[in-house]
């Protein structure tokens, strides 16, 4: 299903600079600029609340927007960048880049894992290499999220980018052999503890059993330490 294009109103902005921008913000608007390969930089003002609704929508920053500038031609754009106030966390500025519905765009889409990996039973650790997947596709075909089932992923197994090749109309900006998910082996200590007959964590060693590793470490430390009251030679 094609993405729904979101409508956003804007007004032309003539004055620039810190002073005019601050005065604009006090009126409930924020400064923004729209630009692109075939669009000269165009200064506009938009509602931060309306823009926040766009950024909070299903596609977020990847939303396709119909920017209706007062007394000007409508533009098809996407949010390229935006900034927040460091204290109030309110939107303070936005950049829009023009796009064409019949030309692919490069974006990054949230990546989500589904299911419980088989390797977790043996103490494996699932590591998600990418939180967002870089792709190219037509603007209206941008997915809200890319998902993959990891239920069959066992310890020391990986999932490659080629596993996402089935996504229709989408070109991955990754090599087919790029690892995107891995189920790593458990840490050595955890693996030993999981072996049958291994003492429980914190359990005392059996009577007469010497902690060989600890004794060796203590012996090495005593040998390396200088005599009491000694000074280093220069």
N, C-alpha and C positions, 0 to 999 in steps of 0.2 A: 504494500500500500504506500502511495506517495505521501511525503511529508506535507502537512498543512502549512501554507505560507501565512505568517503572522503579520498583521498590519500594525504599523507604528507611525504616529504623526510626528512631524518635525516642523520647525520654523527656521527661516534663514537667519544667519547670525553674521552681522557686519563687523562689530567691534571684536577685537581679540586682545589678549594680554590678561594678566592676573586680575587687575581691577575690574574690568568688564565681566570676566568669568565669575568672580565672587558676587558681583551684583546680580548676575543671571541666576546663580544658585539660590540667592535670597528670594527670588521670585518663584522658586519651586521647579526650576529647569536646570539642566546641566549642559555644558558645552560638549559638542561632539563634532567629528569630522568624517566625511565620507569620501573615499577615493578609490581608484582602481586603474587597471590598464587602459581603459578607455574613458576614464572619468577624472577630470581635474579635481584637486582637493576642494571640497565643498563644506564650508563651515555651517553647522546647524545647531539648534537647541532641541533637546528632547526631554520628556518627563522621566526622571529617574525611577519613579514607581512603575511606569509602563515598561521601561527597559528591564527592571528587576523581574517583572512578570515573564518577560521573554527568557531571561537567564534561568528562571526557576521552572520553565516548561519542560516537557518531556525530552526535547532535544538540546535544551540549554544553549550554550554558545554556538552550537552547530545549527541553530534554527535559521531558516530562510525567512527574510523579512522584506515586506513591501514598505519601503520608507516613503511616506507621502509628505513631501515638503510643500509648505504653503506657497501657492502661486508658482509652482514649479512642477516639472515632470517627476512622476513617481520613479523611484529607484529600487532595484532588487539587490539586496545586500545581505551580508552576514556580519556578526560582531567579530571583529578581528582582535580587539583588545579593550579593556576597561580598567578603571582604577577606583579604589575606595579611599575614604578619609581614614587615616591611621587610628583615630580615636572613635569617632562616631560610626565608622564602618558603612557610611552612606556612599552611594555612587557619586563620583565627582567628574568623571569624564569617560567618553567612549569613542572608539574608532570603528567605523564601518567600512568594509571592503565590498565593492560592487562585484556581483557574480552574474553569469548568464545561465539560465535554466538548461540550455542545451550544451554546456561545456562543463567537463569534470572539474571538481575542486579537490584540494588536498586538506583533509581534516584528521583529527584524532578522535576516536570513539571509545567510550568507556567499555572495558572488558570485564566480563563477569563469569565466574566459575559456577557450574551447577553440579549437584550431587556430592557424595562423599567418596573420596578416593579410596580404592581397595588397599593401598599401601599404608593408610593410616592405622589399620588394624595391627600391623607389625611395627608400629612406632615411627613410620615414615613421616616426613614433613613436606607438605605441599607448598611449593614456592611459586608465586605468580610473578613471572619476569616482567610482564607488561601490565600496567593498570589501564592504559589506553592504547588502542591499536591504530597505527597510522594507515589511512586508506585514501584512495582516489575514486570518486564516482560523481554522477550527476547530483546537483544540490538536492533535488527532491527525493533521491534514493538513499540519502544518508540515514543509516539506522540509528535509533536512539541508543542502543547498546548492542554489543556483540557478545554472545554467550557460547559456552562450550561445556559439554558434559565430561567430567573427570572421573566418573564412577569406576571405570576399568583401569585407572592409572595405578600401577604398582610401584614398589620401591625401586629406585634407580631407573625408572622409566620417564620419558619426556613426551611432551606434545609439541609438535613443530607447527610452524605457521602454515604449512601445506594442508593442515587439517581444517583450515578455514577457507579453502579454495572453493567450497560449494556456495559461498555467498554470491548470489546472482547480481550482476551489474556492478560488482565491487572489485577493485584491484588493490591488493595489499601492497603497502610500501615496505615490505619485508621480504627477505629471501625465503624460499620454501623451507630450507633447513634451519631457519632461525628458531631456537627454542623459545616457547612462550609460557610453558608451564613445566615444572619438574617435581617429581616426588623424591626428595633426597633421603638417603639412608639416615637412620637415627644416629645421634652422637654415640661415640664408642662406649662411654660409661653407661649410657642408657641401654645400649645393646647388650653389654655384659650383664647388667642387672636383670635383663629380661630372660637370660638363659636359665634352664631348669637347674635347681640346686644352688643358684647364686644367693648369697646372704642378702637379707633385706637391708635397705639403706639404714645406716646407723647401728647395725647389729655388730656385736663384739665378735672377734675372730675366735675360732675353736681353740680349746685349751691346748697349749703347747705349740700353737701355730705362730710363727714369727712373722710380723709384717715386713717382709723382705724389702719391698720398695721403699717403705718409710725408713727402715734401718740404713739402707744404702744412701738415701738422700741425706740423712743426719750425719753419716760418716763423711760424705763428701763435703758437707758444710763445715764440719769441725776441722777438716784438713785444710780447707781454703781460708778459714778465718785466722787473722793474725793473733799472736799471743797477747794476753791481757796486759794492758799498759804499754804495748809496743807502739812505735811510730813508723809510718811509711818512710821508706828510704827514697831519697831524691837522686 
